[in-house]
Structures are given as structure tokens and as C-alpha cells.
Amino acid sequence: HVQLVESGGGSVQAGGSLRLSCTASGFQVDDSIVAWYRQAPGSRCEMVASFDNAGSPYYADSVKGRFTISLDNANNTVYLQMNMVKSEDTALYYCATNGGKYWGQGTQVTVS
């Protein structure tokens, strides 16, 4: 039974930092590609960060240089470290795997 649970969202001031967690069960995060997405009100869902087939991180241009995706195999968790956040980073953040077949419930990030 595949399950993804996001946590770590909250309110943060512009320029601050936040770390989101995506804890997986039912599969190992290093055996699959887990991606982070976000959706702001009135906007379409966009991929924020992921890994390519070679295991190299991929970032949307809007977050490149500010966000970092990483794996924690011991805790079966994928992190999204968000630094130098901006108001436009405000969104509901989701993690997903298996080409979008499985999604978490999302965690809200609000930047003021």
C-alpha cells in the first residue's frame, strides 16, 4: 500500500527558510522517483523539484538556486529545503511518485 505524507509547511517571512518532508511507505524512495509539486490558488499545478533517471536533481527555473531536493533513505523520506522564499512560493505543496499515480495530501506554505 503506497502512501505519501507531507509535513513541514507553515507561514514564513520572505527571505526565510522552510523544510518540507515527504515520508513514504509501501516503497523505497531510492527505488522510485519522488517529485515535489505545488499549486497556488488560480494557478495550474507545477513540478518544483525531482530527480531524473540518472538520479540528478531537477528544478523548475523559478526555484533553481533556492530549493534543494534530497533523499533520506534511513527515514524513507524526501526533503525539499526552501531557502530565500518569496511571496510567489505561496502554494499547496505535494509530493508524488510513480509518474503521478500516487500523491500525498499536501502541505500549505504561505510566504508573507
Secondary structure, DSSP 8 states (H G I E B T S, - for coil): --EEEEE--EEE-TT--EEEEEEEESS-GGGS-EEEEEE-TTS--EEEEEE-TTS-EEE-TTTTTTEEEEEEGGGTEEEEEE-S--GGG-EEEEEEEGGGTEE---EEEEE-
